[in-house]
Amino acid sequence: MTFLQPFVLRGLPLILIPVLIHLINRMRHRPQPWAAMRFLLSASRSSVSHQKLRQFLILLFRVLAVLALVMFVSRPLAGGWLGWVLSPAPDVILILLDRSASMETQMPGAPVSLREQAVKLLAQMAEEFDETSHLVVIDSALRAPQEIARAQNLAGLSLASATDASADIPSLFQSAINWLIENRAGTAEIWVASDLQRSNWQPEDPRWKAAQERLASLPQKVRVRLLSIAGTQELNASVSLREVLRRQRLGQAELQMVADLQRNVNPSASVPLHLTLDGARSQTEVMMEGQAFRWRHKTALGAKTGGGWGSLELAADANRRDNIAYFVYGSETVSRAAVVAADAPSARFLRLAATSVANGARQPAELVPASGFTSANWQDKGLLIWHDPLPVDAAADRVRAFVEEGGAAIFFAPGQMDSQRFMGVSWGEVKSTTEVKPFRVGRWEEEEGPLAKTDEGLSLPVSKVIFLRRQIISGAKHVLATFEDGTPFLARQTLGRGELYFCASSPNREWSSLGDGPVLVPMLQRLMQTGSRRLQQQDSAACGDLSAADQARRWTAVDTAAAKDIRTQAGIYRSGDRMLAVNRPAAEDEPGVLEMEETRRLFEGVPFHLFQENRNATEHLQGEFWRVFLFGMLLFLVVEGLLILPRGTVVRREVSAPRRSSVMSASVGG
């Protein structure tokens, strides 16, 4: 037996109060010898044993009543058959509902989505507990517990509707455990309805271990029941945007888009793709070969100088939530670069390569001394080129703020080892070679990033660049290019809205032939375009990942006249001068599904069942049986009350004494 409020058991010594009262009352009435009472004592001696038994029973029932009160308040639990008999239904049922974008996939052979089917089944199964259990729903989008009166109300709640957000299942369980602890709930079952998408469950997350330990530490047992909803094998395709850039080309403004198309079938086919640009809709045919395809597209903006919005949309299929991707673009701006370099020859190459063009005039990048870096004017800057030891203290904070605002920064090898780390990256050993056998780049990312192919589909001559010196990049996570021996040449880190790049060499002639221009110029010009987002009010965000400051703002939907919630629905939103494109998280397009055995391991040590599995009666959870003690206390008090009632009324018979006159007459006559 366990207790939900074991601290109440400290009141068990209170059962001695009736005994103490009884003893005190005995001390108040001390017997005094009296000769005349000897006759009465001898008359009542036959009922003494009966009176002692009666007093003992009164005392016993008073003690039992206090004991039952203490046990009732401590909320005891019993397991096994006793718990099942005394408490057949859980005190609370916590329903964790996955309503991520992937749950909008249609059921096989049915016109309903996985989410709609899950809500229907959960409502049916919870209906039998309407009168016996508290029903609490926690959805994956808002994660705010909400109690519902009846199970049939679940389908009509807004927290059970479709969303474009992802699901953080470990966080859902943390919310459920917190609710159980804060509300001191009794027996509980946690019901989970999900399609087991791996990116949502995150089985490697350490929070699962913490959840197991917290569930095991609860005084009551908690059962987890899983409703696994299978997806469809019908055709489904998805579209997501990788990059949207506005740029000037031959004196004309154009919008350059890079999108990823995915589908669950392999054969080649022509896929219709609809482009909406500032409300105007057009269609193009995309030939897909295989399951994944990267699509590049350019569209002219004409004489338009302001910003705008648009979307890419596929034809309806098994899941409409992944058929559309939204984007915004800013007004025409000129992004400039700043160069921090102590090496004069390298600084000259970098300034020329990062030249910006404004109104037909060319402006080389601005040279900023390291000593005046923090006080420099960054209002029109989109790119920071750093050819010096890594920044520290105030300079490091300024670089972080610059990148988080949407700017781009690239660090070239300083030429000396530096133990100082910046965003987890540091410079290691410098290695040299000869012109006879120089270092060369053997692999680089050609689909995205600063070394991608040109608009005409031509590769940059990266492999032809000769490197005589290189410096090790330590701690890089995402490597975009490597030398022939696998050593990183160019690495990227994401920070806020912007990006950080680390290059293992230098444009100095003693280091490489980068200064010749065919690779360095397009690389820096593309980074300037990437950093131009810092100068624009337009931005994009993943649905469900908005900051607290953005959620506090008042947003109005632009892409539709209907009301939309920016927290849960993708679309184009405006708040004042700022425009925001909200899309489903990229993880929702990942096809991986959690295996059932792996799912069971996440709940190791916790009672776990599928809804399809039958339960034995002996497997029932612990049940609260405080009602037994409540009714027991009332029964003890009633019996004690009956015992202390006064006995029946004693009928007194008076024997009349003989009259004195008669006695006297008899005496005289004798």
C-alpha positions as CSV (number, residue, x, y, z in Angstrom):
1,M,0.0,0.0,0.0
2,T,1.2,3.5,-0.9
3,F,-0.1,7.0,-0.2
4,L,-0.5,10.1,-2.4
5,Q,-0.1,12.3,0.7
6,P,2.2,10.3,3.0
7,F,3.0,13.4,5.2
8,V,-0.6,13.1,6.6
9,L,0.5,9.8,8.3
10,R,2.4,11.9,10.8
11,G,-0.9,12.4,12.4
12,L,-1.3,8.7,13.4
13,P,-0.5,9.5,17.0
14,L,-3.8,11.3,17.1
15,I,-5.5,8.0,17.6
16,L,-4.3,8.1,21.2
17,I,-6.4,11.2,22.0
18,P,-9.6,9.1,22.8
19,V,-7.5,6.9,25.1
20,L,-6.1,9.9,26.9
21,I,-9.5,11.4,27.3
22,H,-10.8,8.2,28.7
23,L,-7.9,7.9,31.3
24,I,-8.4,11.5,32.3
25,N,-12.1,10.9,32.9
26,R,-11.3,7.9,35.1
27,M,-9.0,10.0,37.2
28,R,-11.8,12.6,37.9
29,H,-14.1,10.0,39.7
30,R,-12.2,8.4,42.6
31,P,-14.1,5.9,44.7
32,Q,-14.7,6.6,48.4
33,P,-15.5,3.8,50.9
34,W,-19.1,4.2,52.4
35,A,-20.7,1.5,54.5
36,A,-24.1,2.0,53.1
37,M,-22.9,1.5,49.5
38,R,-21.8,-2.1,50.2
39,F,-25.3,-3.3,49.7
40,L,-25.6,-1.5,46.3
41,L,-22.2,-2.8,45.1
42,S,-23.2,-6.3,45.9
43,A,-26.4,-5.8,44.0
44,S,-24.7,-4.5,40.8
45,R,-21.6,-6.8,40.9
46,S,-23.3,-9.0,38.3
47,S,-23.3,-6.2,35.6
48,V,-19.7,-5.0,36.1
49,S,-18.2,-7.2,33.3
50,H,-20.9,-6.0,30.9
51,Q,-20.1,-2.3,31.7
52,K,-16.4,-2.8,31.1
53,L,-17.0,-4.4,27.7
54,R,-19.3,-1.5,26.7
55,Q,-16.7,1.1,27.7
56,F,-14.0,-0.8,25.9
57,L,-16.1,-0.9,22.7
58,I,-16.8,2.8,22.9
59,L,-13.1,3.5,23.3
60,L,-12.2,1.1,20.4
61,F,-14.6,2.7,17.9
62,R,-13.4,6.2,18.8
63,V,-9.8,5.2,18.1
64,L,-10.9,3.5,14.8
65,A,-12.8,6.6,13.7
66,V,-9.7,8.8,14.2
67,L,-7.5,6.2,12.4
68,A,-9.9,6.1,9.5
69,L,-9.9,9.9,9.3
70,V,-6.1,10.0,9.0
71,M,-6.0,7.2,6.4
72,F,-8.8,8.9,4.4
73,V,-6.9,12.2,4.2
74,S,-3.6,10.5,3.2
75,R,-5.3,9.0,0.1
76,P,-4.1,5.4,0.2
77,L,-3.5,3.3,-2.9
78,A,-3.8,-0.5,-3.4
79,G,-2.6,-2.5,-6.3
80,G,-3.5,-5.9,-7.8
81,W,-7.0,-7.2,-7.5
82,L,-7.8,-5.0,-4.5
83,G,-6.9,-1.9,-6.4
84,W,-9.0,-3.0,-9.4
85,V,-12.0,-3.9,-7.3
86,L,-12.0,-0.7,-5.2
87,S,-11.0,1.7,-8.0
88,P,-11.7,0.2,-11.5
89,A,-11.3,3.6,-13.3
90,P,-8.3,5.9,-13.2
91,D,-8.7,9.2,-11.4
92,V,-7.4,11.1,-14.5
93,I,-6.7,10.4,-18.1
94,L,-4.2,12.6,-19.8
95,I,-4.7,12.6,-23.6
96,L,-1.5,13.7,-25.5
97,L,-2.6,14.6,-29.0
98,D,-0.1,14.8,-31.9
99,R,-1.5,17.3,-34.4
100,S,1.7,18.0,-36.3
101,A,1.6,18.5,-40.1
102,S,2.4,14.9,-40.8
103,M,-0.8,13.8,-39.0
104,E,-2.8,15.4,-41.9
105,T,-1.9,12.5,-44.1
106,Q,-5.0,10.6,-45.3
107,M,-6.0,7.2,-43.8
108,P,-5.6,4.3,-46.3
109,G,-8.9,4.0,-48.2
110,A,-10.7,6.7,-46.1
111,P,-11.3,10.4,-46.7
112,V,-10.2,11.4,-43.2
113,S,-6.7,12.3,-41.9
114,L,-4.7,10.5,-39.3
115,R,-5.5,13.3,-36.8
116,E,-9.2,13.1,-37.4
117,Q,-9.2,9.3,-37.0
118,A,-7.1,9.6,-33.8
119,V,-9.5,12.1,-32.3
120,K,-12.5,9.9,-33.2
121,L,-11.0,6.8,-31.6
122,L,-9.8,8.6,-28.5
123,A,-13.3,10.1,-28.0
124,Q,-14.9,6.7,-28.3
125,M,-12.5,5.0,-25.9
126,A,-12.7,7.8,-23.3
127,E,-16.5,8.0,-23.4
128,E,-16.9,5.2,-20.8
129,F,-14.8,7.2,-18.3
130,D,-16.9,10.4,-18.5
131,E,-18.6,9.8,-15.2
132,T,-15.6,8.3,-13.3
133,S,-12.4,10.1,-14.5
134,H,-11.1,13.5,-15.2
135,L,-10.2,14.0,-18.9
136,V,-7.3,16.4,-19.6
137,V,-6.0,17.1,-23.1
138,I,-2.5,18.4,-24.0
139,D,-2.0,19.0,-27.7
140,S,1.4,19.2,-29.4
141,A,1.1,22.7,-30.7
142,L,0.2,24.7,-27.6
143,R,1.1,22.2,-24.9
144,A,-1.4,23.8,-22.5
145,P,-3.4,21.2,-20.4
146,Q,-7.2,21.7,-20.7
147,E,-9.8,19.6,-18.9
148,I,-12.9,18.6,-20.9
149,A,-16.3,17.7,-19.4
150,R,-17.1,15.0,-21.9
151,A,-15.1,12.9,-24.3
152,Q,-17.5,13.7,-27.2
153,N,-16.5,17.3,-27.0
154,L,-12.9,16.5,-28.1
155,A,-13.6,16.6,-31.8
156,G,-15.1,20.1,-31.6
157,L,-12.2,21.7,-29.7
158,S,-9.8,24.1,-31.4
159,L,-6.9,22.3,-29.7
160,A,-7.8,19.2,-31.8
161,S,-7.8,20.9,-35.2
162,A,-5.1,20.7,-37.9
163,T,-1.8,22.6,-37.6
164,D,1.3,23.1,-39.6
165,A,3.6,22.8,-36.6
166,S,5.7,19.9,-35.5
167,A,5.3,17.8,-32.4
168,D,7.8,17.6,-29.5
169,I,6.7,14.4,-27.9
170,P,9.3,14.4,-25.1
171,S,8.1,17.9,-24.1
172,L,4.5,16.6,-24.2
173,F,5.4,14.0,-21.6
174,Q,7.1,16.6,-19.4
175,S,4.0,18.7,-19.5
176,A,1.9,15.6,-18.5
177,I,4.2,14.7,-15.6
178,N,4.2,18.3,-14.3
179,W,0.4,18.3,-14.4
180,L,0.2,15.1,-12.4
181,I,2.6,16.5,-9.7
182,E,1.1,20.0,-9.5
183,N,-2.5,18.7,-9.2
184,R,-1.7,15.7,-6.9
185,A,-3.6,13.4,-9.2
186,G,-4.4,9.9,-8.1
187,T,-4.3,6.9,-10.5
188,A,-3.6,8.1,-14.0
189,E,-3.3,6.9,-17.5
190,I,-1.5,8.8,-20.3
191,W,-3.0,8.2,-23.7
192,V,-0.8,9.1,-26.7
193,A,-2.1,9.3,-30.3
194,S,0.6,9.7,-32.9
195,D,1.9,8.5,-36.3
196,L,5.3,7.8,-34.6
197,Q,7.3,10.2,-36.9
198,R,10.9,9.9,-35.8
199,S,11.7,13.6,-36.0
200,N,8.8,14.3,-33.6
201,W,9.6,11.6,-31.0
202,Q,13.4,12.2,-31.0
203,P,14.3,8.8,-29.4
204,E,17.9,9.9,-28.7
205,D,16.8,12.9,-26.6
206,P,18.0,12.7,-23.0
207,R,14.6,14.0,-21.8
208,W,13.2,10.4,-22.3
209,K,15.5,9.1,-19.5
210,A,14.4,12.0,-17.2
211,A,10.8,11.2,-18.0
212,Q,11.3,7.5,-17.0
213,E,12.9,8.5,-13.7
214,R,10.2,11.0,-12.9
215,L,7.3,8.6,-13.7
216,A,9.0,5.9,-11.6
217,S,9.4,8.3,-8.6
218,L,5.7,9.2,-8.5
219,P,3.8,7.6,-5.5
220,Q,1.1,6.3,-7.8
221,K,1.6,4.1,-10.8
222,V,1.0,5.7,-14.2
223,R,0.2,3.7,-17.3
224,V,1.1,4.8,-20.8
225,R,-1.2,3.7,-23.6
226,L,-0.3,4.3,-27.3
227,L,-2.6,4.7,-30.2
228,S,-0.4,4.3,-33.2
229,I,-2.0,5.6,-36.4
230,A,-0.5,4.2,-39.7
231,G,0.0,6.5,-42.7
232,T,-1.0,6.0,-46.3
233,Q,0.9,4.4,-49.2
234,E,-0.8,6.7,-51.7
235,L,1.1,9.3,-53.7
236,N,2.3,12.2,-51.6
237,A,4.7,14.9,-52.6
238,S,6.0,17.9,-50.6
239,V,7.7,21.2,-51.4
240,S,10.0,23.3,-49.2
241,L,12.0,26.5,-49.9
242,R,15.7,26.5,-49.4
243,E,16.5,30.1,-50.5
244,V,14.8,33.2,-51.9
245,L,17.0,36.1,-53.0
246,R,16.3,39.3,-54.7
247,R,19.1,40.6,-56.8
248,Q,20.0,42.9,-59.7
249,R,21.0,41.2,-62.9
250,L,21.8,43.2,-66.1
251,G,20.1,46.2,-64.6
252,Q,16.9,44.3,-63.9
253,A,15.5,43.1,-60.6
254,E,14.8,39.4,-60.3
255,L,13.8,36.9,-57.7
256,Q,15.9,33.7,-57.4
257,M,14.3,30.7,-55.7
258,V,15.7,27.3,-54.7
259,A,13.1,24.7,-53.7
260,D,13.3,21.0,-52.7
261,L,10.7,18.6,-54.0
262,Q,10.2,15.2,-52.4
263,R,7.7,12.3,-53.0
264,N,7.2,8.8,-51.8
265,V,7.4,7.1,-55.2
266,N,10.4,6.7,-57.5
267,P,9.2,6.8,-61.2
268,S,10.0,9.9,-63.2
269,A,7.0,12.2,-63.8
270,S,6.1,15.7,-64.6
271,V,4.9,17.6,-61.5
272,P,2.7,20.7,-61.9
273,L,4.0,23.5,-59.6
274,H,2.0,26.7,-59.0
275,L,3.8,29.9,-58.3
276,T,1.9,32.8,-56.6
277,L,3.7,36.1,-56.6
278,D,2.0,39.1,-55.0
279,G,-1.4,37.5,-55.7
280,A,-0.7,36.6,-59.3
281,R,-0.8,32.9,-60.0
282,S,1.1,30.9,-62.7
283,Q,1.9,27.3,-63.3
284,T,5.0,25.5,-64.5
285,E,5.8,21.8,-65.1
286,V,8.8,20.3,-63.2
287,M,10.2,17.0,-64.4
288,M,11.1,14.9,-61.3
289,E,13.5,12.0,-61.6
290,G,13.6,10.0,-58.4
291,Q,12.2,10.8,-55.0
292,A,14.1,14.1,-54.4
293,F,14.7,17.0,-56.7
294,R,16.2,20.5,-56.2
295,W,14.4,23.1,-58.4
296,R,15.9,26.5,-59.2
297,H,13.8,29.2,-60.7
298,K,14.2,32.9,-61.5
299,T,11.3,35.4,-62.1
300,A,11.6,39.0,-63.2
301,L,10.2,41.7,-60.8
302,G,10.1,44.4,-63.5
303,A,10.1,47.9,-62.2
304,K,8.9,47.0,-58.8
305,T,11.1,48.4,-56.0
306,G,9.2,47.3,-52.9
307,G,8.9,44.0,-51.2
308,G,6.3,41.3,-51.6
309,W,5.3,37.8,-50.9
310,G,4.5,34.5,-52.7
311,S,4.1,30.8,-52.5
312,L,4.9,27.5,-54.2
313,E,2.1,24.9,-54.3
314,L,1.8,21.4,-55.5
315,A,-1.4,19.7,-56.6
316,A,-3.6,18.1,-53.9
317,D,-2.5,14.6,-52.8
318,A,-2.5,12.5,-49.6
319,N,-1.4,15.4,-47.4
320,R,-2.2,18.9,-48.4
321,R,-0.3,20.4,-45.5
322,D,3.1,19.7,-47.1
323,N,2.0,20.9,-50.6
324,I,2.7,24.6,-50.1
325,A,5.7,26.8,-49.1
326,Y,5.4,30.5,-48.4
327,F,8.1,33.2,-48.9
328,V,8.6,36.9,-48.6
329,Y,11.1,39.2,-50.3
330,G,12.3,42.6,-49.4
331,S,12.6,45.9,-51.2
332,E,15.5,46.8,-53.3
333,T,18.5,47.3,-51.1
334,V,22.3,47.6,-51.6
335,S,24.2,45.4,-49.3
336,R,27.8,46.4,-48.6
337,A,30.7,44.5,-47.0
338,A,33.2,45.3,-44.3
339,V,36.7,43.9,-44.2
340,V,38.8,43.4,-41.0
341,A,42.3,42.3,-42.1
342,A,45.8,43.1,-40.8
343,D,47.4,41.5,-43.9
344,A,47.4,44.3,-46.5
345,P,47.7,42.1,-49.7
346,S,44.8,39.9,-48.5
347,A,42.7,43.0,-47.6
348,R,43.1,44.4,-51.1
349,F,41.9,41.1,-52.7
350,L,39.0,40.9,-50.3
351,R,37.9,44.5,-50.8
352,L,37.8,44.2,-54.6
353,A,36.1,40.8,-54.5
354,A,33.3,42.2,-52.3
355,T,32.6,45.3,-54.4
356,S,29.0,46.4,-54.4
357,V,27.2,48.1,-57.2
358,A,24.7,51.0,-56.5
359,N,23.1,53.1,-59.2
360,G,25.8,51.9,-61.7
361,A,28.7,52.9,-59.4
362,R,31.0,50.4,-57.9
363,Q,32.1,50.6,-54.3
364,P,34.8,48.3,-52.8
365,A,34.2,46.9,-49.4
366,E,35.0,49.1,-46.5
367,L,38.2,48.4,-44.6
368,V,37.6,48.5,-40.8
369,P,40.5,48.4,-38.3
370,A,40.1,45.8,-35.6
371,S,40.5,48.5,-33.0
372,G,37.5,50.4,-34.3
373,F,35.4,47.5,-35.1
374,T,32.8,47.9,-32.4
375,S,32.2,51.6,-33.1
376,A,31.9,51.2,-36.9
377,N,28.8,52.0,-38.8
378,W,26.9,48.7,-39.7
379,Q,23.7,50.2,-41.0
380,D,24.2,49.3,-44.6
381,K,26.4,46.2,-44.1
382,G,25.3,42.7,-44.9
383,L,28.7,40.9,-45.0
384,L,31.6,40.8,-42.6
385,I,34.9,39.5,-43.9
386,W,37.3,38.7,-41.0
387,H,41.0,37.9,-41.7
388,D,42.5,38.2,-38.3
389,P,42.6,36.2,-35.0
390,L,39.1,35.3,-33.9
391,P,37.2,38.1,-32.1
392,V,36.9,38.2,-28.3
393,D,34.9,40.1,-25.7
394,A,33.1,43.1,-27.1
395,A,34.1,42.4,-30.7
396,A,32.8,38.8,-30.4
397,D,29.5,40.1,-29.0
398,R,29.2,42.5,-31.9
399,V,29.8,39.8,-34.5
400,R,27.2,37.6,-32.9
401,A,24.6,40.4,-32.9
402,F,25.4,41.2,-36.6
403,V,24.9,37.6,-37.7
404,E,21.8,37.0,-35.5
405,E,20.2,40.0,-37.2
406,G,20.6,38.2,-40.6
407,G,24.1,39.2,-41.7
408,A,26.7,36.8,-43.1
409,A,30.3,36.6,-41.8
410,I,33.3,34.7,-43.2
411,F,36.5,34.1,-41.3
412,F,39.7,33.4,-43.3
413,A,42.7,31.5,-41.8
414,P,44.7,34.0,-39.7
415,G,48.0,32.1,-40.2
416,Q,48.7,31.3,-36.5
417,M,47.2,28.8,-34.1
418,D,44.5,30.3,-31.9
419,S,43.1,28.5,-28.9
420,Q,40.3,31.0,-28.7
421,R,37.0,29.6,-29.9
422,F,34.2,31.4,-31.6
423,M,30.8,29.6,-31.8
424,G,32.7,26.4,-31.0
425,V,35.2,26.7,-33.8
426,S,39.0,27.4,-33.5
427,W,42.0,27.6,-35.7
428,G,44.5,24.7,-35.5
429,E,47.9,23.9,-37.0
430,V,49.1,25.6,-40.2
431,K,50.3,23.1,-42.9
432,S,52.4,24.0,-45.9
433,T,53.3,22.2,-49.2
434,T,55.0,23.0,-52.5
435,E,53.8,24.1,-55.9
436,V,54.9,20.6,-57.2
437,K,52.2,18.9,-55.1
438,P,49.8,21.6,-53.9
439,F,46.6,21.2,-51.8
440,R,43.5,21.0,-53.9
441,V,39.8,21.0,-53.1
442,G,38.3,17.6,-54.0
443,R,34.7,17.9,-52.9
444,W,32.3,20.9,-52.5
445,E,28.6,21.5,-52.2
446,E,27.3,22.5,-55.7
447,E,23.6,22.6,-54.9
448,E,23.6,25.4,-52.3
449,G,25.9,27.8,-50.5
450,P,28.6,30.2,-51.8
451,L,30.3,27.5,-54.0
452,A,27.1,26.4,-55.8
453,K,26.7,26.2,-59.6
454,T,26.0,29.3,-61.6
455,D,22.5,30.2,-62.9
456,E,23.6,28.5,-66.2
457,G,24.4,25.3,-64.4
458,L,28.2,25.7,-64.6
459,S,30.4,24.6,-61.8
460,L,32.9,27.1,-60.2
461,P,36.6,26.2,-60.9
462,V,37.2,25.3,-57.3
463,S,39.3,22.3,-58.0
464,K,41.7,24.4,-60.1
465,V,42.7,26.7,-57.2
466,I,46.2,26.0,-55.9
467,F,46.7,26.1,-52.1
468,L,50.2,26.2,-50.7
469,R,49.1,26.7,-47.1
470,R,46.1,25.8,-45.1
471,Q,45.0,25.9,-41.5
472,I,43.0,23.3,-39.7
473,I,39.4,24.2,-38.8
474,S,38.6,22.6,-35.4
475,G,35.0,22.1,-34.2
476,A,33.2,22.7,-37.5
477,K,29.8,21.0,-37.7
478,H,28.6,21.5,-41.3
479,V,31.4,21.2,-43.9
480,L,30.6,22.5,-47.4
481,A,34.0,21.7,-49.0
482,T,37.0,19.5,-48.3
483,F,40.5,19.1,-49.7
484,E,41.4,15.8,-51.5
485,D,42.5,14.2,-48.2
486,G,39.2,15.1,-46.4
487,T,40.5,18.1,-44.5
488,P,37.8,20.8,-44.3
489,F,38.2,23.8,-46.6
490,L,34.9,25.7,-46.0
491,A,32.5,25.2,-43.1
492,R,29.2,26.8,-42.1
493,Q,27.5,27.5,-38.8
494,T,24.0,28.9,-38.4
495,L,23.3,31.7,-35.8
496,G,19.9,33.3,-35.5
497,R,18.8,34.6,-38.9
498,G,22.4,34.6,-40.3
499,E,25.3,32.4,-41.2
500,L,29.0,32.0,-40.2
501,Y,31.6,30.6,-42.6
502,F,35.2,29.5,-42.0
503,C,37.7,29.2,-44.8
504,A,40.9,27.2,-44.2
505,S,43.1,29.4,-46.4
506,S,43.8,33.0,-47.5
507,P,43.8,35.0,-50.8
508,N,47.4,36.0,-50.1
509,R,49.7,34.8,-52.9
510,E,51.9,33.0,-50.3
511,W,48.8,30.9,-49.4
512,S,46.8,30.3,-52.5
513,S,45.6,31.5,-55.9
514,L,42.2,32.5,-54.5
515,G,43.1,36.1,-55.2
516,D,42.8,35.4,-59.0
517,G,39.0,35.9,-58.6
518,P,37.1,33.1,-60.4
519,V,36.2,31.5,-57.1
520,L,36.6,34.3,-54.5
521,V,34.5,36.9,-56.3
522,P,31.3,34.7,-56.8
523,M,31.7,33.3,-53.3
524,L,31.8,36.7,-51.6
525,Q,29.1,38.2,-53.9
526,R,26.7,35.4,-52.9
527,L,27.5,35.9,-49.3
528,M,26.6,39.6,-49.7
529,Q,23.3,38.6,-51.1
530,T,22.7,36.1,-48.2
531,G,23.5,38.9,-45.7
532,S,21.1,41.3,-47.3
533,R,18.3,39.8,-45.3
534,R,19.7,41.8,-42.4
535,L,18.7,45.0,-44.1
536,Q,15.1,43.9,-44.9
537,Q,12.0,43.8,-42.7
538,Q,10.9,40.5,-44.3
539,D,11.7,37.2,-42.7
540,S,10.6,33.6,-42.4
541,A,10.0,31.3,-39.4
542,A,9.0,27.8,-38.7
543,C,5.5,27.3,-37.5
544,G,5.5,26.8,-33.7
545,D,9.0,28.3,-33.3
546,L,8.2,32.0,-33.0
547,S,9.9,33.9,-30.3
548,A,8.0,35.3,-27.3
549,A,8.4,38.8,-28.7
550,D,6.9,37.8,-32.1
551,Q,4.0,36.0,-30.5
552,A,3.2,39.1,-28.5
553,R,2.8,41.2,-31.7
554,R,-0.4,41.5,-33.5
555,W,-0.3,39.7,-36.8
556,T,-2.7,39.8,-39.8
557,A,-2.9,37.2,-42.5
558,V,-1.9,38.4,-45.9
559,D,-2.4,35.3,-48.1
560,T,-6.1,34.9,-47.2
561,A,-9.0,36.8,-46.0
562,A,-9.8,34.2,-43.4
563,A,-8.6,34.5,-39.8
564,K,-5.5,32.5,-39.0
565,D,-3.4,31.7,-35.9
566,I,0.3,32.4,-36.5
567,R,1.2,30.0,-33.8
568,T,-0.3,27.0,-35.5
569,Q,-1.0,27.8,-39.2
570,A,1.5,28.5,-42.0
571,G,1.0,31.5,-44.2
572,I,2.0,35.1,-44.8
573,Y,1.5,37.5,-41.9
574,R,2.0,41.3,-41.5
575,S,2.7,43.3,-38.4
576,G,3.3,47.0,-39.1
577,D,6.1,47.2,-41.6
578,R,7.3,43.7,-41.0
579,M,6.2,40.8,-43.1
580,L,6.7,37.2,-42.1
581,A,6.5,33.9,-44.0
582,V,5.6,31.0,-41.7
583,N,6.1,27.5,-43.0
584,R,5.9,24.0,-41.5
585,P,9.2,22.8,-39.9
586,A,11.6,21.0,-42.2
587,A,11.5,18.0,-39.9
588,E,7.9,17.3,-40.9
589,D,9.1,16.2,-44.3
590,E,11.4,13.6,-42.9
591,P,9.9,10.1,-43.7
592,G,11.5,8.2,-40.8
593,V,9.1,6.3,-38.5
594,L,9.9,4.9,-35.0
595,E,9.8,1.1,-34.7
596,M,7.6,-0.3,-32.1
597,E,10.4,-2.1,-30.2
598,E,12.2,1.2,-30.0
599,T,9.1,2.9,-28.7
600,R,8.7,0.4,-25.9
601,R,12.3,1.0,-24.8
602,L,11.4,4.7,-24.3
603,F,9.0,3.6,-21.5
604,E,11.2,1.0,-19.9
605,G,10.1,0.5,-16.3
606,V,6.7,2.1,-17.0
607,P,3.5,0.1,-17.6
608,F,3.1,0.5,-21.4
609,H,0.5,-0.9,-23.7
610,L,-0.9,-0.4,-27.2
611,F,-4.6,0.1,-27.4
612,Q,-4.8,-3.0,-29.6
613,E,-3.4,-5.1,-26.8
614,N,-5.7,-6.8,-24.2
615,R,-5.1,-6.2,-20.6
616,N,-5.3,-8.8,-17.8
617,A,-7.2,-7.9,-14.7
618,T,-4.0,-8.5,-12.6
619,E,-2.3,-5.7,-14.6
620,H,-4.6,-3.0,-13.4
621,L,-3.0,0.0,-11.8
622,Q,-3.0,0.9,-8.2
623,G,-6.4,2.2,-7.2
624,E,-7.4,4.8,-4.6
625,F,-9.6,3.4,-1.9
626,W,-10.0,6.3,0.4
627,R,-13.8,5.9,0.2
628,V,-13.5,2.7,2.2
629,F,-11.9,4.7,5.1
630,L,-14.5,7.5,4.7
631,F,-17.4,5.2,5.1
632,G,-15.6,3.2,7.8
633,M,-15.1,6.4,9.8
634,L,-18.8,7.2,9.5
635,L,-19.8,3.7,10.5
636,F,-17.5,3.8,13.6
637,L,-19.0,7.1,14.7
638,V,-22.5,5.8,14.3
639,V,-21.7,2.6,16.4
640,E,-20.0,4.7,19.0
641,G,-23.0,7.0,19.2
642,L,-25.3,4.1,19.8
643,L,-23.1,2.7,22.5
644,I,-23.1,6.0,24.5
645,L,-26.8,6.4,24.4
646,P,-28.3,6.2,28.0
647,R,-29.9,2.8,28.9
648,G,-33.6,2.3,29.3
649,T,-35.5,4.3,32.1
650,V,-35.4,2.6,35.5
651,V,-38.8,2.2,37.1
652,R,-38.7,3.0,40.8
653,R,-41.2,1.3,43.0
654,E,-41.9,2.9,46.4
655,V,-43.1,0.6,49.2
656,S,-45.4,2.5,51.5
657,A,-44.5,2.2,55.2
658,P,-47.3,1.1,57.7
659,R,-49.2,3.8,59.3
660,R,-47.9,4.7,62.8
661,S,-51.4,4.7,64.4
662,S,-51.9,1.1,63.4
663,V,-48.6,0.0,64.9
664,M,-49.3,1.8,68.1
665,S,-52.8,0.2,68.3
666,A,-51.3,-3.2,68.0
667,S,-48.8,-2.5,70.7
668,V,-51.5,-1.4,73.1
669,G,-53.7,-4.3,72.3
670,G,-50.8,-6.7,73.0
